[in-house]
Amino acid sequence: MSRDSGLGARGSGTARGEEVSSAEAVPEPRAPSPESRPSSPALSLVNLTRRFGSQVAVDHLSLDVAQGELLALIGASGSGKTTTLRMIAGYEFPDEGQVLLAGEDGVPRDITALSPQRRNFGMVFQHYALFPHMTVGENVAFGLEARGVSKRERAERAEQALAATGLAGVAERPVQSLSGGQQQRVALARAIVIEPRVLLLDEPLSNLDYALRQAMHAELRATLRRFGVTVVFVTHDQEDAFAVADRVALLSRGRLLQVGTPEDLYDRPASREVAEFIGRATLVPARFDGRTAAIRIGDVEHSVEAIASESAMPRDVLVVLRPDALAFTSPEASGAWPGVVTGRRFAGALLAYRVRLGDAVDVEVVSHDRSVHEGYRVALRVTREPVAVV
């Protein structure tokens, strides 16, 4: 390709985080999409609030989780996600609000004041909390022993739980002889074997290296689906949340910003804060008429189909340009924005480019084209519509 090739894009000065990786392309589809508030929730948080002195860690959080749903809580450090999980588990008690759990008859009951032991929830801790002096089977059966289950039944149920998590035949092995991924599955088996009403996971994949974490995404989701248990898990990693969860709840400063499928948060962010936090994006000023957004970059104005958040009424808005929504094109193409490649990063199947357009608008674009290099003059266009506006 010549130094005047046509190329594709990413955002303005509002872009955040590291450069795009190939895994940050459009999230894997989910079908069908659950409603934001399930009609018959298994677990409900109602105006949940937790303060530590003058600091409000969780601020009037209300959220429903459907029976059998996998819900991820994500957010930056200090967003309140771990405190929320601890209140669900009973390790923290809210200053205000309720935790409601549906009974066998479907009628919710208030469990806010119950101790963790009386909630019958399973918990997988970030560091697994396995007992090094016990065998794998003894670790898995520990919760059953505390519940007075006979030794024979404990051993049988532990073997069944291990088999269900892909660890058949390892019950007699020392737990420290297992790999990190295997220990993660032991912790999951220990939480599942007690047949919990709700399963809580605290950063379940954070201790695994990148390659193993990638491999565990599909395995963890399939395992949880097989058990059919309601799951709430905390993670700081959007990729983990998108790969495993049915819905994702984004928290910031103790407040719920948006809850929905991974596609909802990525393609239809409810606010600028959501758009900037989820995935990669550049926010560019535009004029929105309720159906299309007119984007002017430099001397070129181009109108695209747009979908608005509730806060984006017809007026001046910000268009959310994702790296996967842009592509290199011919400079003569209608609506093409000319620019210069200022950065290039190999990301496996794709390359991530940084391109400066017009009046200092820096965007990112992912492409299979490996012939483009820094300094090339290119052109970009929007290839995936509608785009989000906030």
C-alpha positions as CSV (number, residue, x, y, z in Angstrom):
1,M,0.0,0.0,0.0
2,S,1.3,3.5,-0.8
3,R,1.8,6.2,1.7
4,D,-1.5,7.7,0.6
5,S,-3.6,4.5,1.2
6,G,-7.2,4.7,2.5
7,L,-7.7,3.5,6.2
8,G,-10.0,3.4,9.3
9,A,-10.3,4.9,12.8
10,R,-10.6,5.6,16.6
11,G,-11.3,8.6,18.7
12,S,-10.7,12.1,20.0
13,G,-9.0,13.2,23.1
14,T,-11.7,11.4,25.1
15,A,-10.4,8.0,24.3
16,R,-9.2,6.1,27.3
17,G,-7.1,3.1,28.4
18,E,-4.6,1.1,26.4
19,E,-4.7,0.4,22.8
20,V,-7.3,-2.0,21.3
21,S,-6.6,-5.7,21.3
22,S,-8.1,-8.3,19.0
23,A,-10.3,-9.5,21.9
24,E,-11.9,-6.1,22.2
25,A,-13.9,-6.5,19.0
26,V,-17.7,-6.7,19.2
27,P,-18.7,-8.9,22.2
28,E,-19.9,-12.5,21.5
29,P,-23.7,-12.3,21.0
30,R,-26.2,-13.5,23.7
31,A,-29.6,-14.8,22.8
32,P,-32.2,-13.9,23.9
33,S,-31.6,-10.8,25.9
34,P,-33.1,-10.8,29.4
35,E,-35.0,-7.8,30.6
36,S,-33.2,-5.3,32.7
37,R,-35.5,-6.1,35.6
38,P,-36.5,-9.8,35.6
39,S,-40.3,-10.4,36.3
40,S,-39.6,-13.1,38.8
41,P,-36.1,-12.3,40.3
42,A,-34.3,-14.9,42.4
43,L,-32.3,-12.2,44.1
44,S,-33.2,-8.5,44.6
45,L,-31.1,-5.6,46.0
46,V,-33.4,-2.8,47.1
47,N,-31.9,0.7,47.7
48,L,-28.8,-1.0,49.2
49,T,-26.5,1.6,50.8
50,R,-23.2,1.1,52.7
51,R,-21.1,3.9,54.3
52,F,-17.7,3.8,55.9
53,G,-17.5,7.0,57.9
54,S,-18.1,9.8,55.5
55,Q,-17.5,7.7,52.4
56,V,-20.5,6.2,50.6
57,A,-19.3,2.9,49.2
58,V,-22.6,1.8,47.8
59,D,-25.3,4.4,47.1
60,H,-29.0,3.3,47.0
61,L,-28.3,0.4,44.6
62,S,-31.3,-1.5,43.3
63,L,-30.9,-4.6,41.1
64,D,-32.7,-7.8,40.3
65,V,-31.1,-11.1,39.3
66,A,-33.3,-13.7,37.5
67,Q,-33.3,-17.4,38.4
68,G,-30.3,-19.1,36.7
69,E,-28.9,-15.8,35.4
70,L,-25.2,-15.0,35.3
71,L,-24.7,-11.4,36.4
72,A,-21.4,-9.6,36.4
73,L,-20.6,-6.6,38.5
74,I,-17.9,-4.4,37.0
75,G,-16.4,-1.1,37.7
76,A,-13.2,0.7,38.5
77,S,-11.5,0.3,41.9
78,G,-13.6,1.9,44.5
79,S,-16.8,1.6,42.5
80,G,-18.5,-0.5,45.2
81,K,-18.7,-3.9,43.4
82,T,-16.9,-5.9,46.1
83,T,-18.8,-4.2,48.9
84,T,-22.0,-5.1,47.1
85,L,-21.0,-8.7,46.8
86,R,-20.1,-8.8,50.5
87,M,-23.5,-7.5,51.4
88,I,-25.2,-10.1,49.2
89,A,-23.1,-12.8,51.0
90,G,-23.7,-11.4,54.5
91,Y,-20.1,-10.5,55.3
92,E,-21.2,-6.8,55.3
93,F,-24.5,-5.4,56.5
94,P,-26.1,-2.4,54.7
95,D,-26.8,0.9,56.5
96,E,-30.0,1.1,54.4
97,G,-31.9,-1.1,52.0
98,Q,-32.7,-4.8,51.7
99,V,-31.4,-8.1,50.2
100,L,-34.4,-10.2,49.1
101,L,-34.2,-13.9,48.2
102,A,-37.1,-15.7,46.5
103,G,-38.3,-18.7,48.4
104,E,-39.3,-22.1,46.9
105,D,-42.8,-20.6,46.4
106,G,-41.3,-17.6,44.5
107,V,-42.2,-15.2,47.3
108,P,-39.3,-12.9,48.2
109,R,-38.1,-12.9,51.8
110,D,-35.8,-10.4,53.5
111,I,-32.4,-12.0,54.3
112,T,-30.6,-8.7,55.0
113,A,-29.9,-9.5,58.6
114,L,-29.1,-13.2,58.1
115,S,-25.5,-14.5,58.7
116,P,-23.6,-16.0,55.8
117,Q,-24.1,-19.5,57.1
118,R,-27.9,-19.1,57.1
119,R,-28.1,-17.8,53.5
120,N,-26.9,-21.1,51.9
121,F,-24.9,-19.2,49.3
122,G,-21.9,-20.6,47.7
123,M,-18.8,-18.4,47.5
124,V,-15.6,-18.7,45.4
125,F,-13.0,-16.3,46.8
126,Q,-10.4,-14.5,44.7
127,H,-7.6,-16.5,46.1
128,Y,-9.8,-19.7,46.3
129,A,-9.2,-20.2,50.1
130,L,-8.4,-23.9,49.7
131,F,-7.0,-25.8,52.6
132,P,-3.4,-26.8,51.8
133,H,-3.4,-29.7,54.4
134,M,-6.5,-31.3,52.9
135,T,-6.8,-33.4,49.8
136,V,-8.9,-32.2,46.8
137,G,-11.9,-34.3,47.9
138,E,-11.7,-33.1,51.5
139,N,-11.6,-29.5,50.3
140,V,-14.7,-30.0,48.2
141,A,-16.6,-31.9,51.0
142,F,-15.7,-29.3,53.7
143,G,-19.0,-27.4,53.5
144,L,-21.0,-30.7,53.6
145,E,-19.2,-31.8,56.8
146,A,-20.1,-28.5,58.4
147,R,-23.8,-29.2,57.5
148,G,-23.7,-32.7,59.2
149,V,-23.7,-34.8,56.0
150,S,-22.4,-38.3,56.5
151,K,-18.9,-39.2,55.5
152,R,-20.0,-41.6,52.7
153,E,-22.4,-39.1,51.2
154,R,-19.8,-36.4,51.4
155,A,-17.4,-38.4,49.4
156,E,-20.0,-39.3,46.8
157,R,-21.2,-35.8,46.3
158,A,-17.6,-34.4,46.2
159,E,-16.8,-36.9,43.5
160,Q,-19.9,-35.8,41.5
161,A,-19.0,-32.1,41.9
162,L,-15.4,-32.8,40.8
163,A,-16.6,-34.7,37.8
164,A,-19.0,-32.0,36.8
165,T,-16.2,-29.5,36.8
166,G,-13.9,-31.7,34.8
167,L,-11.8,-33.1,37.7
168,A,-12.9,-36.7,37.9
169,G,-10.4,-38.9,39.7
170,V,-8.4,-36.3,41.5
171,A,-10.2,-36.4,44.9
172,E,-7.2,-38.1,46.7
173,R,-4.5,-35.8,45.3
174,P,-3.0,-33.0,47.4
175,V,-4.7,-29.7,46.5
176,Q,-1.2,-28.1,46.1
177,S,-0.3,-30.5,43.3
178,L,-2.9,-28.9,41.0
179,S,-2.4,-26.1,38.5
180,G,-4.0,-22.7,39.0
181,G,-6.9,-23.6,36.6
182,Q,-7.5,-26.9,38.4
183,Q,-7.5,-25.1,41.8
184,Q,-10.1,-22.7,40.5
185,R,-12.3,-25.6,39.5
186,V,-11.9,-27.2,43.0
187,A,-13.0,-23.9,44.6
188,L,-16.0,-23.9,42.2
189,A,-16.8,-27.6,43.0
190,R,-16.7,-26.8,46.7
191,A,-19.1,-23.9,46.3
192,I,-21.5,-25.9,44.1
193,V,-21.6,-29.2,46.1
194,I,-23.7,-27.6,48.9
195,E,-26.4,-26.9,46.3
196,P,-26.5,-23.1,47.0
197,R,-29.4,-20.9,46.3
198,V,-27.0,-18.3,44.8
199,L,-23.4,-18.6,43.8
200,L,-21.1,-15.7,44.4
201,L,-17.7,-15.3,42.7
202,D,-15.1,-12.8,43.6
203,E,-12.6,-12.1,40.7
204,P,-12.8,-15.9,39.8
205,L,-10.2,-15.7,36.9
206,S,-7.9,-13.0,38.1
207,N,-5.2,-15.4,39.4
208,L,-4.9,-17.2,36.1
209,D,-2.4,-16.2,33.3
210,Y,-3.8,-14.7,30.2
211,A,-3.8,-17.9,28.0
212,L,-5.5,-19.9,30.8
213,R,-8.0,-17.2,31.5
214,Q,-9.0,-17.1,27.9
215,A,-9.5,-20.9,27.9
216,M,-11.5,-20.8,31.1
217,H,-14.1,-18.3,29.7
218,A,-16.2,-20.8,27.8
219,E,-15.5,-23.6,30.3
220,L,-16.7,-21.5,33.3
221,R,-19.8,-20.3,31.5
222,A,-20.7,-23.8,30.4
223,T,-20.1,-25.2,33.9
224,L,-22.3,-22.6,35.5
225,R,-25.0,-23.0,32.9
226,R,-24.9,-26.8,33.5
227,F,-25.7,-26.3,37.2
228,G,-28.4,-23.8,36.5
229,V,-27.6,-21.8,39.6
230,T,-28.1,-18.0,39.9
231,V,-24.7,-16.4,39.8
232,V,-23.3,-13.0,40.8
233,F,-19.7,-12.4,40.1
234,V,-17.3,-9.5,40.5
235,T,-14.6,-8.7,38.0
236,H,-12.4,-5.8,37.0
237,D,-11.9,-7.3,33.6
238,Q,-14.5,-6.4,31.0
239,E,-13.4,-9.3,28.8
240,D,-14.2,-11.8,31.6
241,A,-17.6,-10.2,32.2
242,F,-18.5,-10.1,28.5
243,A,-17.4,-13.7,27.9
244,V,-19.2,-15.3,30.9
245,A,-22.2,-13.1,31.9
246,D,-25.7,-12.9,30.6
247,R,-25.9,-9.3,31.8
248,V,-23.4,-6.8,33.1
249,A,-24.0,-4.2,35.8
250,L,-21.6,-1.2,35.7
251,L,-21.0,0.6,39.0
252,S,-19.3,3.9,39.6
253,R,-18.8,5.6,43.0
254,G,-21.4,3.2,44.4
255,R,-24.1,3.9,41.9
256,L,-25.5,1.8,39.2
257,L,-24.8,3.4,35.8
258,Q,-26.3,0.7,33.5
259,V,-27.3,-2.9,33.5
260,G,-27.9,-5.0,30.4
261,T,-26.4,-7.5,28.1
262,P,-22.8,-7.0,27.0
263,E,-24.1,-5.8,23.6
264,D,-26.4,-3.2,25.4
265,L,-23.5,-1.6,27.2
266,Y,-21.2,-1.7,24.2
267,D,-23.6,-0.6,21.5
268,R,-26.1,1.4,23.5
269,P,-24.4,3.1,26.4
270,A,-26.7,5.0,28.6
271,S,-24.3,7.9,29.3
272,R,-20.9,9.3,28.4
273,E,-19.4,7.7,31.4
274,V,-20.6,4.2,30.3
275,A,-19.4,4.8,26.7
276,E,-15.9,5.9,28.0
277,F,-15.6,2.9,30.4
278,I,-16.8,0.1,28.2
279,G,-14.5,-1.1,25.5
280,R,-12.6,1.3,23.4
281,A,-14.2,4.5,22.1
282,T,-13.6,8.0,20.8
283,L,-16.4,10.5,21.5
284,V,-16.8,13.1,18.7
285,P,-19.2,16.0,18.7
286,A,-22.2,15.8,16.3
287,R,-25.7,17.1,15.6
288,F,-28.5,14.6,16.2
289,D,-31.9,15.0,14.7
290,G,-33.5,12.0,16.4
291,R,-32.5,9.5,13.7
292,T,-29.2,10.5,12.2
293,A,-26.0,12.2,13.5
294,A,-24.1,14.6,11.4
295,I,-20.4,14.3,12.3
296,R,-18.0,17.0,11.1
297,I,-14.3,16.3,11.3
298,G,-12.1,18.9,9.6
299,D,-13.7,20.0,6.4
300,V,-15.8,16.8,5.9
301,E,-19.3,16.3,7.3
302,H,-20.9,12.9,7.2
303,S,-24.3,11.7,8.5
304,V,-24.8,8.2,9.9
305,E,-27.7,6.4,11.4
306,A,-27.6,6.8,15.2
307,I,-29.2,5.3,18.3
308,A,-29.6,7.5,21.3
309,S,-29.5,7.0,25.0
310,E,-32.3,8.4,27.0
311,S,-30.2,11.5,27.9
312,A,-29.4,12.2,24.2
313,M,-32.4,14.1,23.0
314,P,-32.2,15.7,19.5
315,R,-29.5,18.4,19.9
316,D,-25.7,18.6,20.1
317,V,-24.4,15.2,21.2
318,L,-21.3,13.0,21.3
319,V,-21.1,10.1,18.8
320,V,-19.4,7.0,20.1
321,L,-16.9,5.7,17.5
322,R,-15.7,2.2,18.2
323,P,-12.6,0.8,16.5
324,D,-14.6,-2.0,14.9
325,A,-17.1,0.5,13.5
326,L,-14.5,2.2,11.3
327,A,-12.5,1.0,8.3
328,F,-9.9,2.3,5.8
329,T,-11.4,3.5,2.6
330,S,-10.6,5.4,-0.6
331,P,-9.9,9.1,0.0
332,E,-12.4,9.8,-2.8
333,A,-15.2,7.8,-1.1
334,S,-18.2,9.8,0.0
335,G,-17.9,10.9,3.6
336,A,-14.3,9.8,4.0
337,W,-12.3,11.5,6.6
338,P,-8.6,12.0,5.7
339,G,-5.9,11.4,8.3
340,V,-2.4,10.2,9.2
341,V,-1.5,7.0,10.9
342,T,0.3,7.9,14.2
343,G,0.4,4.5,15.8
344,R,0.4,0.8,14.8
345,R,0.2,-2.3,17.1
346,F,0.1,-5.9,16.2
347,A,-2.8,-7.7,18.0
348,G,-2.8,-11.2,16.6
349,A,-5.5,-11.6,14.0
350,L,-5.9,-7.8,13.8
351,L,-3.8,-4.7,13.8
352,A,-4.7,-1.7,15.9
353,Y,-4.0,1.6,14.4
354,R,-4.2,5.1,15.8
355,V,-5.1,7.7,13.2
356,R,-5.2,11.5,13.6
357,L,-8.2,13.0,11.6
358,G,-8.8,16.7,10.8
359,D,-8.6,19.0,13.7
360,A,-6.6,16.8,16.2
361,V,-9.3,14.1,16.5
362,D,-7.4,10.9,17.4
363,V,-9.3,7.7,16.6
364,E,-8.5,4.0,16.7
365,V,-9.4,1.4,14.1
366,V,-8.8,-2.4,13.9
367,S,-8.1,-3.9,10.6
368,H,-6.8,-7.1,9.0
369,D,-4.7,-4.9,6.6
370,R,-1.0,-5.3,7.6
371,S,0.4,-3.1,4.8
372,V,-0.3,0.2,6.6
373,H,2.4,1.8,8.7
374,E,3.0,4.9,10.8
375,G,3.1,8.1,8.7
376,Y,0.8,6.8,6.0
377,R,-1.9,9.2,4.8
378,V,-5.2,7.4,4.9
379,A,-9.0,7.8,4.9
380,L,-11.6,6.4,7.2
381,R,-15.3,5.9,7.1
382,V,-18.0,4.5,9.4
383,T,-18.9,0.9,8.4
384,R,-21.2,-0.3,11.2
385,E,-24.4,1.6,11.9
386,P,-26.3,2.7,13.9
387,V,-23.7,4.3,16.1
388,A,-24.5,5.3,19.6
389,V,-24.9,8.9,20.7
390,V,-24.7,10.2,24.3
